[in-house]
Amino acid sequence: MHKWFATAKPAPLSDSCVRRGTVLLALTASIIAAALGHAAEDLPDGREVSRILQAENAELGISHQPRPMINDLTFLRRIYVDLIGRIPTDQEIRDFAALPPATRRSTIVDQLLNHERFADTWTVFYADMLRLRSNADGGAAAIALVHQAVEDGMPYDELARRMISASGKAGATPEVGFILGDNADPMALAGATAQVFLGIRVACAQCHDHPFDVWTQRDFYDLAAFFGKTRRVETQFTNTVYTTETNQTTILWPPDGVGDGAERTPLPPKFPFALANADRAAGYIGRLEKLRAEKSKQVAAKETASTASTVDDLLAAVDNKVRSASRGSRLAPEGIVAEAKRDARNLKVSAGMSGTSELRSELAELVTDPKNRFFSRAFVNRVWAQLIGRGFVEPVDDFRDDNPPSHPQTLDFLADEFVAHGYDLKSLVRMIVTSVPYQRSHAVGVDDLTQAELETAFMATPMRRMISEVLYDSIVTAGHLFDPKHAPGKNLKTVWQQTRIAKAPRNASPGGEETAPTAISQLAAANNAPAMQSDRKPPKSPSYNLESAIELDFDSLLTAKNDGEVMVERMQVMSKEELEAERMQAQMQQQRRNVEYVDRFVRATIDDNPQFGSSFRMASPAAPEHFLRVFGQTDRTQLGDQRDANPSMRQALMMLNGRLTNEASRVGENEPIHELLVGEKANVQEAIRLAYREILTRHPSADEFKEAAAIVADAQTATDGVADLRWVLLNCNEFRFLP
């Protein structure tokens, strides 16, 4: 075991050494925090969370002993998976071990909160919650907007307001993807808004009073009336989809078929959920207002420092030029510029054909009101469940009187702090992952009842399997597949490929004169036939649809305009060159129609050097047979549909025989482990330890080392043996589950 993982007790230090060390550690922590762009006190830690939860457990009379805290390497693997969606690399393990032990965990948390992959990982969390789909109207743009919101630190209440109230064209107004996800159906949107943002399953009251809760059918209709004037419109010629607001609502009361033929009249909207009283909410709302006042001052100072021109500034400049050029002339009457200013101020630059929704804007304010306890508690409960393994309320979106939270005081504290810190996701995540409950070990070696009691009391962390995106990216990370790991030309393979060979054209002479060889070669090349194979470069390895997909480029999908709105990039008019290329392609297709083909199997040499991207950037949800869907990603269509963590035979077969696992197991020339297996610096023992660190984030035990050495020794070469070992480690349960 390396010296930086040694646990031997150090020699005692003098008091002066301790004082100097304490000062040095504090100074180091402050320097790191400053480098990360925030002071250490800006983001709260989890000490108070731990204290309140422990007190609640004492009040509940829970007598079980809590599970011990996890060690540093276990924490490192867990925090990497939860915050940036993959396991750590060997270099990252070494960097972590080099940090001062006293501040090691908090330091790595701050680093990962500012990692570029944090936004990628938590965009999936939001997309699951909001049911955003790349293949739905405006869905891809909405996902890109969420990514930008996480990256920029947009407050959650602002994001929610924009999603609920937005109107506009699919894609051009990314926020409208949430409304269009349910086709602007008032009934569906009422149920989705309550369940997603408030954790209340009011949709059960659509047809009758809620069977298990206080919500009535009238409550549901009152909420649906906020969406009653919203319409989904699709233009006939361009297939443009957008939302608009009409003057008439579709929500009438009483419901159709109810009330013995009573006249149905338009129902005015009413928010059915009670807000907290001002006294109860005064503390955390006061802190929120103070925080936002400070931020407003900072923004105002930056705006004052900038010299951006307003419409009035530009018109004033024009006014001065006109006065200077036409002084004494009748061509420049005094009222022209004043009239232009008045018209400019009345011009709504961002107004479009869809208009705005006053009702949904009112609803958005009510939903996100700081006094709305449902809003903050529902989100906190979701994030807690995401990081801990279970929520205070289960299911996470089913708050009701007969399903109370297990630890209401802890939930209220987290919700209050979440609001007071400006609905900031990173602050909430930091409080949770630096708390004691997050750092507890699993309840192993106990009966099922005791395990359930420990996990419900958050005295032990439940076993969690990596979600599909994390599992995918962790395999890619362990196998060094984000970049090519084989040297060019070092991994050539000869395979059989089916192709089509051109025969004589249909309009050939009766004598059957054959087409000239050059023409045949050109036509064959047009059909990707491997003609003149020896003169061509080896084709790349073929793609496999089960583990690859279209990637979304969030940066190019959204373009920030000058007016502050975020819009999807529009199609550009084709250039002359593009038109000519299209004409030539059409001409080639016409030539193909005059040629007969015959199927042939030919040998082809491929350079088998695959490279995989991040699954967090893939269009989602993936196809039903894709790796991500097989391992639990939902289609995001059903309200309340959670990811399935149950194992299946398809999952086992995909891990055992799938290309992703196979390529991750193979040893490439560009990997660090290759140097330990080939050449003068060969060290098989260290290669085995490296394989364990890269895949399981730990060193092997003595028994594991013996078994691993036997696997490597049984293979024809050391590289083959380590490939077998890595395949075994990737397929073990320990790899798929969080420690």
N, C-alpha and C positions, 0 to 999 in steps of 0.2 A: 504494500500500500504506500502511496506517495506521501511524502512528509507533510504536504499541505492538507492532507486529510487525517493526520495523526490526532489522536484524542488524549494523548498522555497529559497528565497534570503538570503544568509548568512550575518552575521554581518560584517561590514567593518573591514579590517585588517590594522595594522600599516605598515608604509613603511618598517621597518626592517623585519617584518614578511613576507611581500611580497617578499623582496629580498632573504631572507632565503628560502622561498618556491620555488622561481624561480630556485635558485641554486640546491635545492634538486631534483626538477623535472628534470632538465638537467642531473644531476648526475644519477638519476634513469634510464632515457632514455639511457644514454651511457652504463650503466651496462647491461641493457637488450639487447642492440644491440650487445655488446661484447659477451654476453652469446649465442646469436644466430649465432655467427660466422662471423659477418661483422660489420664494422663501419656504423654509421647512414648515413654518407655522401656518402657511396658506392652506395646506392640505392636512386635515385632521387624521389622527391615527385611531386604532381600534381599542385603546385602553378603556375608555368609558363604555363602549359597547360590551366588552368582556365583563366589566364590573356589574352592569345592569343585568345582563343575562345570568350571571352567577347568582345574583340576589334573587332573581325570579325563580331560579331552580330551587333555591333554599326555601322560598315561600311555598313552592309546590310540594315540598317534602321529598324531593328526589334524593335517595340515599346512595345511589351508585357512585363509584369512584370514576372520575373522568379519565379518558384515555390519555396517555402521555403525548407531549408535543413531538412533532416529526423532526427529524434531523435536517441539517442544512441542505444536503443534496436532494432529499425528498421534497423539501420546500421549493428548491430551485426548479425541479421538474414540474411541480404542481403550478407554480406561479407563471412559468413560461407558457404552459398549456392554456391556462385561463386568461392570461392577458394578451399574448400575441399569437396564440393558436398553433404552436408547434413545440417540440422538445428542444432543449438547448444543445448547441454543438459542443464539441470537446473544448474548443478555445473559450467558449463562453463559460464552461464549467471552471476552467483554469482562472479566468478573469474574476469570477465570483469568489473562488477560494482565496484569491489574493487580497480581497477586501477585508477591512478590520472586522473581526467577529462580532463585536458589539453592535455595529451598525450595518452589518452585511445584508440583512433581510430588507430593512427599510430602504437601503440604497438601491438594491436591485428592483424593488417595487417602483421607486421613482424613475429609474431608468426605463423600465418597460412601459410605464404609463406614457412616456414620451417617445416610445419606439414607433417607427413608421407602420409596423404591422398592427398596432393597437386599433387603429381605425378600421383596418380590414377585418379583424376578428370581431369587433363589436358591431360592425355593419350587419353581419350575419345574425347577431342577436336581435337587432332592430328589425331586420327583414322578416325573420320568423314571427316576431311579435305583431308587426303591422301587416303580415301576409303579402309582402311585395314580391311580385313575380316579373322576371325579365320579359316573359312572353305576353304579358298583359298590356293593355293600353297605358302608356306612360310609365310602365313598371321599371324599365331599365333606368330611365332618368330619375325616378324616385329613389332607387337604390343608390345611384350616384350622388344624389343630394344628401341622403343619410350619411354616406361615407364622408362627404365634405363637412357635414354638421359635426360628426364625431371628431374629425381631424381638426376643425377650427374651434372646438369646444363650445358649440352652440348649446345654450341651455335647453334642457328637455322640454320645459313648458313652451318655449318658443317653437320648437320643432312640432310639438303636438298641435299648437294653434294653427300653424301653417298647413298641417295635414288635414285638419278638420275644416278649415274655412276656405281653402284655396279654390279658385275657379280659373278655368283657362283651357288651353289646348294641350292634349297629351304630348308630353315631351318638352314643349316650349315652356310649360309651367310644371316643373317636376313634382311639386307637392300634390298636384291633382291626381297622381297615381293612386293615392289611398282611396279617394272617392270613386275613381273609375274601377278600382279593383273589385268593387261590388256593383259595377254598372250603374252607379248613382241611384240605386234602389233605396228609397227612404226606410223601408222596413229592415233591410239587411244592414244599412248603415247605422240605424239606431242600435241594433244588437251588437254590431262590431265596435262602435264607439264606446258603449258602456263596458263591454267585456275587455277590450284592449286597454283602454285608458283608465278605467275605474275599477276593473276587476269584479264587475257585477254582471251576472248572467241574466239580464233582464229580458233577453230574447225569448225565454221560456214563457213570458207573459203575452206573447203576440196573439195567441189564439184564445187564451183564458187567463185568469189570475194565476200567478206563480204558485205551483203546488207546494213549494218548500220555503218560500220567502214572502216578504211583505209586499212585493211589487204586484200591482194590479194591471189588468189589461189597459185601463185608462192611463196609467203611468207610462206604459210602453208607447201608446199612441201620442201622448204629450211629448215624449222625446222624439219620436219619428217625425213630428210636425216641423221640427227644425230643418229637416231635409225635404219637406214636402214640395218646395218650389224648385228644387234642383233637378235638372234634366241632363241626360246624356244625349248628345247630338252627333251624328255622323253625316258628313256632307256626301252628296250623291256622286259627285264627279272625282273628287280628290281623296275620298275616304278619310278625311280629317276628322278626328274624334276630339270633342271638347265638351265642357260642361257649361251650362247657362242657367240663368234664373228666370222663372216666369212669374206672372202676377197671381196665378191660381195655384193652390196647393192640391195635392192628390190625397192628403190625409183628411178623411171625413169621419165624423162621429155621429151616431154609433157605427161600429163595424158592419160591413155588409152581412145581412142575415140575422142581425141582432136587434132587438127592440120592437118586435111586432109591427114592422112596417113604418116605424118612426122616420121622420124626415132626416136625412143625413146632411149635416152642415159642416163647413170647413172648421177644422179644429185649430185654435191658436196654440203655438208651442208653449210648453211649460217644463222647466227643469225639475225633475221629480226627486232629486237627491239633495239632502240638507247639507248646508255648509256649517262649519264650526263657528261658535260664537266668537266675538271679537276678543274677549278676555282670554279665552283658551289659546287663541292664535297670536296674541299680541307679541309674545317673546320672539318667536322665530320669524314672524313677518317683519317686526322691527329690524331685526338683523338683516333680513333680505333687502329691505328698503335702504338701509345704510350701505350695504354692499353695492347695490345698483346705483346709488347716488355717487359713490366713489368712482365706480366705473364710468358713469356719465361724465364726471369731471375730467377723467383721463381722456375720454374720447373727445370731449369738447376742446381740451388743450391741444390734442393732435390736429383737430380740424382747424383750430385757430392758427396753428403753426404752418399748415399747408396753405397754398395760394390758389386752390381750386376756384375757378370762375363759376358764378351762378348765372342764371338767365338774365337777371337784372344787371349784373356786371357787364355781360356781353352787350346788352342793349344800351347801357350807359356809354360804352366805348363807341358804339355806332352813333349814338346821339352826339357825342363830342365831334366825331369826324364829319357828320352832316352839318353841324353848326359851323365848323371851321371852313368847310368847303363851300357852303352856300349862305354865308353871312350876308344879310341885306337882300337875299333873293326871295321871291315869292314861292319858290319850289320846295321850301322846307318850313311848312307851318308848324307852330309850336306844339300842336296837339298830336302829331303823328307818332312820336316816340312814346308818349304817355299812353296812347291807345294800344300800341304794340305791347307795352309792358302789361297792361290790363288783360289783353287777350292771352298773353303767354302764361300769366298766373292762373287763368281759368282753364288752360289746356291740361288735360289729364294724359300725360305722356304714356303711362303704363296701361291705360284703359284699352280693352280689346273688345272683340265681338262677344265675349262670354259675359262681361259685366262682373259684378261682385255679389256676394251672398251676405246680406245683412243678418239673416237668421243664423246661418252657420258661424258667422263671426261672433254673434252674441253667444252661441253655444260654446264656441272655443274659449271665450273668456270665462264662462262659468265652469267649464271642465278644468281649466288650468288655474282657477282662482286659488291663491295660497290657502284660503280657508276651506278648500275642498279637500278633506282628509283622504277621500277615496283615491284621488289622483296620485298623491305622493306615496301613500301606503302601497298601492297596487304596484307601482314601479319598483319601489324598494324591495317588495316581496319577490318580484321577478328576478332582480339582480342578485339578491341573497340566495335564492334557489339555484341560480346559474352558477354561483361560485361555491356554495356550500354543499349542494346536492339535494336539498329539500327546502321548501319555504316555510315561513311562519304560518301561512295558510296554504293548504293543499286541497284541491288543485290551486295553482297560483292565481287563477282568474275566477275564483268562486268565493268571494267575500259575502257572507250572509250571517244572520244572527245565530243560526244553529251550526255554523262552521267557524267558530271564533279562532283568532290567531293563538298559537301555542304560547307565545311570549309577547303579549300586547305592549308591555312597557318598552321592551327592546325595539319592537317594530316602530312604536311612536317616536322613540328617540332618534332612530335612523331617519325616519320620515321628516322630523323637524330639522335635523341637521342637513338633510338633502335640500330642503327648501331654503334654509338660512344661508347655505353656500351657493345659492343661485341656481338650483336644479342642475348642478354640475356632476356629470357622470363620473369623472375621474376622482372627485372628492369622495363620492359614495363608494366606489370600488376600493379606494385606498383604505377607507375605514373598515371595510369588511375583510380585506386580505391581510391587514396588519392586526386583526383581532385574534384572540385565543381560539375561538371556535373554528376559524378557518385553518388553523395550524395544528389541530388535533389529528391523531392517527385514527385508523379504522378500528372498529370493534371486532377483533378476531378472537377465536377460541372461547366464545360465549354462546349461550343458547339463543334461539331466534327472538324470544321475548325480551331478553336483556339487551340484545343488539338493537331492537326496535326502540326500546325505552331510552337507550343511550343516544341514538341518532335523533330521536324526537326532542330530547333535551339539549341537543347540540354539544354533548359531551364526547362525541365521536363523530367523525365525518363519514357519511355514507359512501359506499363504493360507487364510483362514477366511471362509465366508459367514455373515452374520447368521442366527441361528436364527429360525424363523418368528415367534415372539412379538416379538423385537427388531426385525425388519424391519417388522412391522405398526406397532408403537409409534413407530418412527423415521419412518415415513411420516406418521403422525398428528402427530408433533412438528414435522416440517418443514412440514407443511401447515396448522399451527395449528388442528387439528380437535378438540383436547380441549375447546375451548370454541366456541360459535357465532362464526363469523368474518364473517358477513354481518349487516347491520343488519336488524331486523324489517321485513318488507314490501318490502325492496329487491331481493329475488330471487324474485319471484313467477313461477310458471310455470303455463300452462294445458295440461292433459293430458286425455286421454280415459280414463274409468274405466268399467268394467262394473259395473252394479248391478242390483238387483231392485226392481221397482215393484209395489205391491200392487194387485190387481184386486178385483172385488166378492166378498164372502164366499160360500162354498158354500151357506149356508142363506138366501141372499137370496130375495125373493119371485119368483114366476114371471115377473112383469113386468120383471124385471131391474133393479130399482131399485138405483142405485149407492150405495156407501158414502159417508157424509158426508165432505167434504174434510178436516175436522180429524182424523177417524179414520184416513184414508189417510195423512196426514202423520205421525201418531204411529206407525203401523205401519211406514212407510217409514224413519222415524228409528230405530226399533228394529232395523232390518236394515241400518243405516248407509247408507241411500240418500240421495243429496244433494238431497232435496226442499227447496224454498225456498232454493236455493243462494245467492241474492243476500243472504239474511238471515243467513247463517252465516259464521263466520270461516273463512279458508282452512285446509284440513287440512294437517297436517304432511307432510313428504316421506315417501313410502313406504319401508319397510325392505327391505333386501336380505340374505337369509339367508347368502349366500356370504361375507360379511365382517362379520357381527354374530352375537352369541351371548348366551346367558344369562350374567350376571355373578354371581360369588360374592361375598357380603359377609362377609369373614372375621370382622369385628368382631361382627356379629350372629349369625353361624353358631355361634360358640362363646361360651358364657357361663360365666364362672368362678363356681363355687359356694363357699359358706363353708368347706366341708371341703377345699378345695384341688383337688378334682377338676374336670376340664373336661368339660362336658356340652353336647349340642346342645339348643337351645331347644325346648321341647315345645309341641305344639298347645294352644291355649287353647279352652275351651268357648265356643261361639258365644253372643253376646249376643242380647237380644230384637230389637234393630235388625237384626242380621245374619240372624236367622231370618226376620224380616219381609221383608227384601230377597230372600232366597232364595225365599220364597213368592210374591212378586210376579214374580220372574223365571220361576218355573214357570208362573204364570198367563199371562204374556206368551207363553211358548212354546206354551201351549194355544191362545191366540188366533191364533197364526201358523198353526196347523194348519188353521184354518177359513178361511184366506185363500189365494187363488191369486195367483201372481206371474208377471211376465213380465220377461225380461232386456232391459235397455236399456243403450246406451252414452251417457254424459252427459259434458259438459265439467265439469271441476273445476279450481279454482285452488289450487295448493299453494305454501307458503312453503318453498322449497328451501334450507334452512339446516341441513345435517346436522351432527351432533356424534357423535364416536366416543369410546368408553371405552378403557381399557387392556386389551390382550389377556391380560396376566398375571392379570387377575381373572376371565377367562372360565372357564366350566365346561370341564374338559378330561378326556380329549381331545375335540377338536371333531368335528363331523360330517365324514364322509369328503370331502365336496366343499368344505368350508370353507377359507378362505385359509390358516389355520394348518396344516391337514393337507396341503394342496397343496404347501406349502413345507417339509415334512419332519417335522412333528410325528407321532409314532407313536401307535398305539392302546394302547400300554403293556400289551399282553397277553402278548407273547412275551418270554421271558427272554433278555436280552442283545441285544435289538433296539435298534439305534442309529439316530439321525436320519439320514435320507438327504439329503446335501448336493448331489446331482447335479441339474443343471438339467433342465427338462422343457418341453414345448410348453404345457402347462396353466399353468405358472408364467409363461411369457412372455406368454400371452394375458391372464392376470389382471392383470399389471402394465401391459400396453398398454391394455387396455380396461376394467379393473375400476373399480368406483365409488370405491374408496378412493384410488387414484392420481389419478383424475379430479378428485375433490373437493379433494385436497391441492394439485393444480396450480392450480386457480382462485384468483384474487385476491379476497379479501374486504375489505369496508370497514373491518373492525376490525383488520386486520393492519398492522404497521409499514410493510410494503413499499408499501401503498396510498398513503400520503402522499408517497412518492417518485415516484408515477406520475400523480397527479391534483392539480391545484391549483397555487398559487403556488410551493410548495416542491418541485415536480417535479424529479427528478434521475434520469434513466434509467440513467446510468452507475453511480450508487451503488446503484440498485435491482438491477442485474445483480450487483454485488459482494455485496450482501446475500443474493441468491438462492443464490450459491455458498456463502456462509458458513452459511446455514441448512440447506442440503442436504448439502454435501460438507465442511463445517467447514474451509474454506480459501478463499483468494482465487483468482480465475482467472488463468491465465497470459496473456501478451499475445495469443497466437493464440486462446486460448479466449474472451477478451474480444471480439475481432473477430467471431468466429462468433456469440457470444451477441447482440451488437449487431445483427448482420444478421438474426437470427431475430426480434428485437423489432421491427425496422424493417419487416419484411415483413408484419406483422400489421396489421389495421385500426386497432387502438388499442394503446396501450402496455400496458394491463392484459392484453389478449389475447396480446400478444407475450411478456410475462413468464410468463403461464400456459403458453404453448408451451415456453418455456425451462425452466421448472420440471418440466414433463412429461418433457422430454428428460433432465434431470439425475436425476430419480427412476428412470428406466429404464436408466441407464448402469450398467455393472458396478461402477464405483467406489463407487456408493452401497450396493450390496448386500453388498460384501465389506469386511472390516475392513482398515484401512490398515496 
